[in-house]
Amino acid sequence: MQNTYQEKILDIENTNNPIRKKLEGGIKFKIKSNFQPAGDQPQAIKYLTQNLKNKKNEQVLLGVTGSGKTFTMAKVIEATNRPALILAPNKTLAAQLYGEFKSFFPGNAVEYFVSYYDYYTPEAYVPRSDTYIEKEASINEQIDRMRHSATRSLLERDDVIIVASVSCIYGLGSVEAYSKMTITLKRNNEYERDQLIRTFVTLQYKRNDQNFFRGTFRVRGENLEIFPSHLEDRAWRLSFNFNKLEKIEEFDPLTGKKINDYSIIKIYANSHYITPKPTMEQAIKQIKSELAETLKKHRENNKLLEEQRLRERTKFDLEMIEATGTCAGIENYSRFLSGRKAGEPPPTLFEYFPDNTIVFVDESHVTVPQLNGMYKGDRTRKSTLAEYGFRLPSCMDNRPLKFEEWDMMRTQTVFVSATPGPWELQQTGNKYIDQIIRPTGLIDPPVEIKAAKTQVDDLMHEAAQVIEKGYRVLATTLTKKMAEDLTEYLHENGLKVRYMHSDIDTLERIEIIRDLRLGVFDILVGINLLREGLDIPECGLVGILDADKEGFLRSETSLIQTIGRAARNIDGKVILYADKITKSIDKAIKETDRRRTKQLEYNTKNNITAESIKKEIGDILESVYEKDYTNFKESNIGGNLKKHLKGLNKKMKDSAANLEFEEAAKIRDEIRKLEANELEITLNPKISQYNLKSKVYPKGRSTLGMPGTKTKKQKKKMEAKKIIITGGATRIGAAIAKSLANYDVQITIHYNRSFKAAKKLKIELEDSGSKVFLIKGDLSNSAEVKKIISFANKSMKGLDCLINNASIFEKDNLVSFNEKLFSNHININLLAPAMLTKYFKKFIKMKKGIIVNIIDQRIFKLTPFFFSYTLSKTGLATLTKTSAMSLAPNIRVNAVAPGPTIKNKRQSDKHFKKQWNSLILKNKVDPKNICETIKYFINNDNVTGQIISVDSGQSLAWKTPDIVNAKE
């Protein structure tokens, strides 16, 4: 009886009905804008709309930079009154388009659908080095909410525009299952309240009566309150009189204030990957069947290790699915959970769209090749996991769409680009709709060719003239090294310059561009990032160095896109530095001349005087996130930073005079930031945006809070004040950094490959009031080792503690080891700490200092396994003793020898548990205890040359991991 009731609540009986009544259907698209179509826009809108009505499946809109392609798309959507998918090549452009469409259609459902990972490391296996990389990811709650809002809008509304990145071709829960797992509640109907609570749990909402946030529900007397997965700052209150639902109210979760009344609501699941119980039971049977078949094949091929690995992994996953309905990596079983056959396309966002959807592929010359390449890269990685027993072969069906599948699945499509690719043009028989006349009357910039031999000095001369007029300069090179060298050369010659390439992350790029527009610096040097979607109306000159080096970066498409960066300024011009005219240069110049001729004829015929495009400086930072700064809506074209700062000072004083102190404080912080940025960039053009931020606020700020609030906790004192931790971004190193950050210390964190983790840790520690510096370095390179210690000393203005934590831990033995692996262990685990100790001594001079080495308990209980690693750590133990004798009395040297603390990449949870269960204290080592031992060494002046094991008794245990069959 209970199951029948739950099925009724979950609307499962309604899913066979092909016509779904939409709760918010029937609303028409309506643009709200002061703009009117101009230039080529009216005819582009007319042709696109007409062709869509005539059932033409593919169209190409060739729209130059600044011609208003977004507005054209918006007008087509309004004219056809059909839902739309706007496909962008990356998150940055998607966010920009989302903001623009949101402003055009404030009364319609404009949604944002991109990958919800802040960072993501996919599961992988590298057979050559026997390295297993576990999946590591951090989900962005805000983007997850917006994804839920997008799918709900598609199922409940007709007036929907989804702005998505190419990640929308990756697997998503099937629309059938997602539609089934909903609850429709009507006022005055009767519902058993306890059963309703169980249903919320089935939909993966969590009960939390204390902390109410998205994806939770709570019980308040006779009321149930639920925070739906798609809402940000509103929740729903269900008021019961016994089993009768008397009221459905929308309210503010923060204040409790009622916002609206409803007679009917539909609650969608808190996950796109939720599966009805009958489907789950069927899936478990199919997984077990495939497991048995695959294990048999491994045995027949004598792949016993792969058989054991797969059996343990899959059985553990099945136990978790049966107990909780999910497991880590459940997406690898998606074929069974969605009821598909082998090789069938995965369910994606495209299945949620109705058949009359219009697809706009923005920057199609980039987006289409991306769509084509995604499946192949994913397939290679998954097949390796399956071959070596980490996953069942069916994991390969958890994949993005193949290009051919996407091509068949898409509805009527408009490809939008200034330089359409060959595939798009092939679909339309080389026909396209021109949009090259801009509403402002601006023409494409003149292109000049100069000799490449004197390109740097000529660029410097031209840049100086452009900067004098108040404009900015973009320069493109072929390599990162050339970009950095050019930046340094221009800086040495007195110009304010910065560079931008792929090592700079997305948010940092946005801030760099904003600073360029504001005049904090005048020249931006780049490689391939100064192309699509980069709108800088202040740009008066684009210099393309080595333009005659034919290739990807100097192809016809690249050159036209880069030339377009100067098209938003009436005085903009482009210089190509080349000693010969390549085919790409010739085609790019001919296309630019074609556009200029048409634009000039139009301006003359219509008596139009061209104007530079006016774009608010704050616009480039518009995104889907709430910002903690103020956007200042004034154009800076032809202006300078001093003029802008003068305007901000006036606004700050006006805000203070009007008692708007919070606004005045934001403006004050903006002024400080810009002034500090200008100063630091003048001193060091290569400074990172994150180091710039640390210079913004002056020292000596009060740590007291607002009146009536608790003050910040004062930091405790420690003997060491300036600490460097090698390998401090992840695992034990990160735990040490977090523990020491509770004290009044400065910390320099060294990392090599873990930039995202290091950056995240830095932000976390700085939020708690610590001063943190990051330094990247390869410890196997002695030159970089010296640079690391020198940077730490310079950044913190001194050193008094070195923690040698970084190490590698690869599996080998006396028979299997090779020279490269052996050298890596010795260089990183032993030579680097020795060199760091040597340089540390030089910087300490006559002061007191402390060195703590992180070794390993295995030095006390030797085994023949991990041959290279054990030798290196034994050497480090010897280094601890001998350097303690050499460096006394000024520097003390000690070591901590941890046992099993955090499982490594080779271990499953099961093996790790086996390992620490074999210890005499029967528990794994808590990183906090390692940190406490380090603090003991730092604060105790009478201890040196000592090694303390923090290993739960592993070094005393009779059974080593190999004996208890626990994988290390």
C-alpha positions, -999 to 999 in steps of 0.1 A, spaced: 0 0 0 28 23 9 46 19 -25 13 26 -43 8 58 -24 44 69 -30 40 63 -68 9 85 -68 27 113 -50 57 110 -74 34 114 -105 48 81 -120 14 73 -135 14 105 -155 46 99 -175 30 79 -203 9 109 -213 27 125 -242 12 159 -236 25 174 -203 7 204 -190 32 231 -181 26 250 -149 40 283 -164 34 278 -201 19 303 -226 42 333 -220 56 350 -251 91 364 -256 93 401 -252 125 422 -256 131 451 -233 157 474 -248 163 509 -260 181 496 -291 165 494 -325 179 472 -353 204 492 -374 232 486 -399 229 450 -413 208 439 -383 173 444 -400 181 423 -430 199 396 -410 169 394 -386 145 392 -416 164 364 -435 171 343 -404 134 345 -393 121 337 -428 145 307 -432 135 293 -398 98 295 -408 106 279 -441 121 249 -422 157 256 -433 178 234 -409 212 252 -411 221 289 -415 254 308 -410 254 344 -397 287 360 -405 288 388 -380 318 410 -375 330 422 -341 307 449 -327 279 444 -352 254 434 -325 251 396 -332 236 390 -297 208 416 -304 201 399 -337 197 365 -321 174 381 -295 152 396 -321 150 363 -340 139 345 -308 112 372 -302 100 371 -338 97 332 -339 86 329 -302 105 296 -299 127 283 -271 164 286 -278 198 271 -269 228 294 -271 259 273 -273 292 290 -263 327 276 -265 336 284 -228 323 295 -194 335 331 -199 317 337 -231 286 319 -218 285 342 -187 288 372 -210 260 360 -232 238 351 -202 241 386 -189 232 401 -222 202 379 -228 190 384 -192 189 421 -198 171 417 -232 144 393 -217 138 403 -181 103 388 -181 113 354 -196 133 324 -184 169 330 -194 189 302 -178 226 293 -175 239 257 -180 276 251 -177 299 225 -159 293 229 -122 329 219 -112 351 246 -97 380 222 -104 379 187 -118 405 159 -121 391 129 -140 397 94 -129 425 79 -150 452 53 -151 487 56 -166 500 21 -173 536 32 -181 542 44 -145 515 22 -129 498 54 -116 461 55 -107 446 90 -104 414 92 -84 386 115 -95 388 148 -76 362 175 -80 346 205 -62 310 214 -71 299 250 -73 266 252 -55 254 283 -74 260 268 -108 243 235 -96 212 256 -87 212 272 -121 214 239 -139 183 227 -119 166 259 -127 174 254 -164 160 219 -167 129 228 -146 122 258 -169 124 235 -200 98 212 -185 75 239 -171 78 269 -195 76 277 -232 96 310 -231 130 295 -223 165 306 -234 194 284 -222 229 297 -225 252 267 -223 288 258 -227 299 227 -247 297 207 -215 259 203 -222 268 173 -245 280 154 -214 256 129 -197 228 142 -176 200 122 -159 174 111 -184 144 134 -189 121 105 -183 135 96 -148 138 133 -139 102 139 -149 89 109 -130 106 120 -98 84 150 -91 57 158 -66 27 179 -76 9 194 -46 -24 211 -48 -41 233 -21 -70 216 -3 -59 181 -13 -51 155 14 -16 141 18 -2 119 46 24 141 60 48 114 72 47 98 38 54 132 22 85 135 43 97 101 31 90 112 -4 112 143 0 140 120 12 135 98 -19 140 129 -40 173 134 -22 163 163 -1 179 162 34 161 170 66 178 198 85 158 215 112 187 238 122 204 250 90 179 256 62 195 259 27 189 247 -9 182 210 -11 169 206 25 135 205 42 124 210 78 94 204 100 78 233 119 49 220 140 20 214 115 41 230 87 66 215 62 91 239 47 112 228 17 140 247 -1 136 235 -38 167 227 -58 161 255 -84 155 284 -61 182 307 -46 165 330 -20 130 317 -18 115 285 -2 80 270 0 59 265 32 32 238 33 6 244 60 -15 213 71 -46 208 91 -43 172 99 -37 157 64 -53 186 45 -29 209 27 -45 243 35 -18 267 23 11 268 -1 33 299 5 65 311 -9 87 329 17 121 344 23 141 318 42 162 345 59 134 367 72 104 343 71 84 370 53 57 357 29 62 365 -8 35 347 -26 6 322 -24 2 292 -48 -27 268 -54 -4 242 -71 34 236 -71 56 209 -86 88 199 -67 116 184 -87 143 161 -74 175 175 -58 196 156 -83 195 151 -120 209 116 -115 181 102 -93 167 68 -103 133 53 -95 136 22 -73 124 -4 -99 150 9 -124 177 8 -97 169 -29 -89 171 -38 -125 203 -19 -129 219 -38 -100 211 -71 -117 227 -59 -150 258 -46 -132 262 -80 -115 258 -98 -148 284 -77 -166 308 -81 -136 306 -119 -138 312 -119 -175 342 -95 -173 358 -113 -144 356 -145 -164 374 -129 -193 401 -116 -170 406 -151 -156 408 -166 -191 434 -140 -201 454 -147 -168 448 -110 -157 445 -119 -120 454 -85 -107 428 -69 -129 402 -95 -118 408 -88 -81 409 -51 -86 376 -51 -105 358 -75 -82 366 -55 -50 358 -22 -66 325 -31 -81 312 -52 -52 319 -22 -29 300 1 -53 271 -23 -54 269 -25 -16 268 13 -15 241 16 -42 219 -10 -24 223 7 9 222 44 0 211 46 -37 244 61 -48 282 56 -47 314 74 -56 316 74 -94 280 62 -99 280 79 -133 301 50 -146 270 28 -143 248 53 -161 240 30 -190 222 6 -166 206 33 -145 191 50 -176 181 17 -192 201 22 -224 218 -4 -246 255 -6 -252 267 22 -276 235 42 -274 239 80 -269 238 92 -232 209 113 -220 220 149 -222 204 184 -219 193 181 -256 167 156 -246 150 182 -224 144 206 -253 112 206 -273 114 199 -311 108 235 -320 140 247 -303 164 270 -322 201 263 -316 225 292 -319 262 281 -320 282 312 -310 318 315 -322 311 284 -342 346 282 -357 358 273 -321 327 256 -307 322 230 -336 358 216 -334 354 214 -296 322 193 -300 341 171 -325 370 164 -301 353 157 -268 343 121 -274 377 109 -286 396 121 -256 371 107 -231 370 73 -249 408 68 -247 408 75 -209 378 52 -202 391 23 -223 424 23 -203 404 21 -170 383 -8 -183 413 -27 -197 432 -26 -164 403 -36 -142 395 -2 -126 361 -1 -142 336 -23 -160 336 -19 -199 302 -2 -196 319 28 -181 327 38 -217 290 45 -222 293 73 -196 305 98 -222 298 130 -241 278 128 -274 297 118 -305 298 146 -330 276 126 -354 251 121 -326 250 158 -317 246 166 -354 215 143 -357 201 154 -324 202 192 -329 172 210 -341 172 240 -365 206 257 -361 222 291 -367 260 291 -367 273 326 -356 309 337 -362 330 364 -377 350 337 -394 328 306 -399 346 273 -401 346 250 -432 321 225 -417 295 251 -411 298 266 -446 297 231 -461 263 225 -444 249 256 -460 266 252 -494 290 281 -487 260 305 -482 258 329 -453 240 359 -441 263 390 -438 262 413 -408 293 434 -413 278 469 -411 278 480 -375 249 501 -359 276 527 -348 289 531 -384 323 518 -373 345 504 -400 370 476 -398 405 489 -389 432 497 -415 458 470 -417 495 479 -422 524 455 -429 558 462 -416 592 444 -416 596 417 -388 633 424 -383 627 456 -363 593 446 -349 599 450 -312 614 485 -315 587 496 -340 559 483 -318 574 502 -289 574 534 -309 539 529 -323 526 520 -288 540 552 -273 521 573 -298 488 555 -292 491 556 -254 497 594 -256 462 597 -271 448 578 -241 442 545 -259 454 509 -251 476 485 -270 473 447 -276 503 427 -288 503 391 -298 533 367 -299 537 330 -308 549 316 -274 546 321 -237 583 328 -234 582 354 -261 552 371 -244 570 372 -211 603 385 -227 585 412 -247 567 423 -215 600 425 -196 616 445 -225 588 470 -228 587 474 -190 625 481 -189 618 509 -215 593 526 -192 560 513 -205 532 500 -182 526 465 -195 513 430 -185 510 397 -203 481 372 -204 484 335 -215 469 301 -207 486 299 -173 464 328 -161 430 315 -150 397 328 -162 388 351 -133 423 366 -133 421 373 -170 388 392 -165 405 414 -138 435 420 -160 413 432 -189 393 454 -165 426 470 -153 437 475 -189 405 493 -197 408 515 -167 443 525 -176 461 508 -147 485 496 -174 485 505 -212 498 474 -231 486 438 -229 508 411 -244 491 378 -253 492 347 -275 459 332 -284 436 347 -258 433 381 -275 407 368 -299 371 358 -296 348 377 -273 375 402 -260 358 435 -262 381 465 -255 367 497 -270 398 516 -257 421 495 -279 438 518 -304 465 495 -318 468 457 -323 504 446 -331 507 410 -345 544 399 -342 558 373 -366 526 374 -387 543 355 -415 549 323 -394 521 303 -410 503 280 -386 474 278 -362 482 311 -344 487 329 -378 459 313 -398 434 333 -418 408 328 -390 432 338 -362 444 369 -381 408 381 -389 397 375 -353 428 393 -339 423 422 -363 387 425 -351 400 435 -316 407 470 -330 374 473 -347 355 489 -317 376 521 -318 373 547 -345 410 554 -344 420 517 -341 446 502 -364 464 470 -369 501 463 -377 512 429 -391 550 424 -387 560 401 -416 589 398 -441 567 379 -466 530 378 -475 516 344 -466 483 329 -480 467 336 -446 478 372 -445 466 377 -481 432 362 -474 428 381 -441 436 414 -457 413 408 -486 384 399 -463 391 430 -442 392 452 -473 359 437 -485 342 445 -452 358 480 -451 345 488 -487 310 477 -479 310 496 -446 323 528 -461 298 527 -489 269 523 -464 282 552 -443 285 575 -473 251 565 -487 233 570 -453 254 601 -442 266 583 -410 295 595 -390 312 566 -372 315 565 -334 336 544 -311 316 517 -293 306 528 -258 308 499 -234 307 503 -196 339 492 -179 319 471 -154 303 451 -182 332 427 -186 329 416 -150 291 409 -153 286 372 -145 264 348 -128 279 355 -94 272 383 -69 303 405 -66 316 422 -35 326 454 -53 307 482 -70 306 485 -108 313 520 -119 293 528 -150 314 553 -169 333 548 -201 370 554 -201 376 557 -238 404 582 -245 406 588 -208 432 579 -181 433 564 -147 438 597 -129 406 610 -144 388 579 -134 401 580 -98 391 617 -95 355 607 -104 356 578 -79 368 602 -51 339 625 -58 314 596 -57 329 583 -25 325 618 -8 290 621 -22 280 587 -8 295 595 26 276 629 26 244 610 19 251 586 49 256 557 24 287 545 43 287 509 29 287 522 -7 314 548 2 336 520 18 332 499 -14 343 529 -35 372 536 -12 384 500 -15 381 502 -53 403 534 -53 429 517 -31 429 486 -54 435 506 -85 462 528 -70 480 497 -56 477 478 -88 492 507 -108 521 510 -84 529 472 -83 526 467 -121 550 496 -126 575 478 -103 568 443 -115 548 436 -148 549 399 -141 531 401 -107 501 377 -105 466 391 -98 465 372 -65 497 388 -52 482 422 -64 452 416 -41 474 413 -10 488 448 -17 454 465 -17 446 468 20 470 487 43 484 470 74 471 479 108 434 475 101 413 469 132 402 433 137 372 444 158 338 438 143 306 459 142 293 472 176 275 443 194 293 416 175 320 392 187 356 403 179 379 381 158 398 356 178 434 368 184 461 346 169 482 326 193 520 332 195 546 307 182 584 307 183 586 306 145 570 335 126 580 330 90 575 294 77 580 277 44 563 244 37 573 224 6 545 204 -10 521 224 11 491 226 -12 476 191 -7 474 161 18 496 163 49 513 196 37 479 213 35 470 200 70 502 215 84 496 248 67 460 250 81 472 241 116 500 267 117 477 293 103 460 294 137 491 311 150 505 346 143 527 335 114 534 341 78 535 310 55 550 304 21 535 274 4 555 256 -23 537 236 -49 546 221 -83 515 208 -101 488 215 -76 481 252 -86 443 251 -81 446 234 -47 473 259 -37 452 289 -48 422 275 -30 442 269 2 457 304 0 423 320 -2 410 299 28 440 308 50 439 344 41 402 345 49 412 334 84 436 364 87 469 347 77 494 361 53 502 335 27 525 334 -3 526 308 -31 557 297 -50 558 271 -79 589 251 -83 603 217 -95 623 202 -66 642 180 -90 658 212 -105 685 226 -81 682 261 -97 645 262 -88 652 249 -53 673 280 -46 646 302 -62 620 288 -38 639 296 -6 650 330 -20 614 339 -28 602 329 7 629 350 23 621 380 2 583 377 5 582 373 42 613 395 48 631 367 66 628 330 75 629 311 107 613 277 99 616 252 70 593 222 68 606 197 42 573 179 35 573 174 -3 581 139 -16 572 113 -42 561 78 -33 563 54 -63 562 16 -61 594 -4 -71 618 -29 -58 655 -39 -63 646 -59 -94 621 -36 -111 636 -1 -103 649 20 -131 675 49 -131 649 76 -138 626 66 -110 655 62 -86 669 96 -95 635 113 -90 632 98 -55 667 108 -45 664 143 -61 631 153 -46 630 133 -13 667 138 -3 687 162 -25 661 189 -24 658 189 14 696 190 17 699 219 -7 670 238 10 687 232 44 720 246 29 703 278 16 681 281 47 714 283 68 726 312 46 695 332 51 693 325 88 729 337 94 732 344 132 695 341 140 676 311 155 659 287 132 641 253 131 639 227 103 614 198 105 617 170 79 588 147 72 602 112 67 584 78 71 580 52 99 593 25 74 629 36 82 624 18 116 609 -14 100 625 -20 67 608 -41 39 621 -48 4 592 -28 -11 593 8 -23 630 5 -28 638 40 -41 614 57 -17 628 38 14 664 47 4 656 83 0 637 86 33 665 67 52 689 92 37 666 120 50 667 105 85 705 106 83 704 142 70 683 151 100 709 138 125 740 151 108 726 185 100 714 188 136 750 184 146 764 207 119 739 236 124 738 238 162 734 259 182 715 284 160 694 259 140 676 229 154 667 200 130 642 173 138 619 149 119 584 134 121 579 98 108 541 94 100 523 61 95 491 56 74 475 90 74 457 96 40 452 69 14 474 72 -16 464 70 -53 471 32 -55 448 23 -26 411 17 -24 392 25 8 391 -12 16 429 -16 13 436 15 33 413 3 61 431 -31 60 464 -13 64 455 8 95 435 -21 110 468 -40 112 484 -14 134 486 -21 171 465 10 180 439 0 153 434 35 138 448 57 111 470 86 119 452 119 123 470 147 105 464 169 135 487 147 156 515 152 130 509 190 132 510 189 170 544 171 169 557 198 145 545 225 169 563 207 197 596 208 177 591 245 169 584 256 204 609 234 223 644 249 224 660 219 239 652 193 212 673 187 181 683 157 160 652 137 171 628 116 150 594 110 165 571 83 149 535 93 147 523 60 133 497 43 156 525 18 164 531 7 128 569 6 133 562 -18 162 537 -40 144 546 -76 137 526 -77 105 536 -53 77 510 -44 50 523 -71 26 516 -98 52 480 -87 58 475 -83 20 469 -45 22 479 -26 -9 503 3 0 
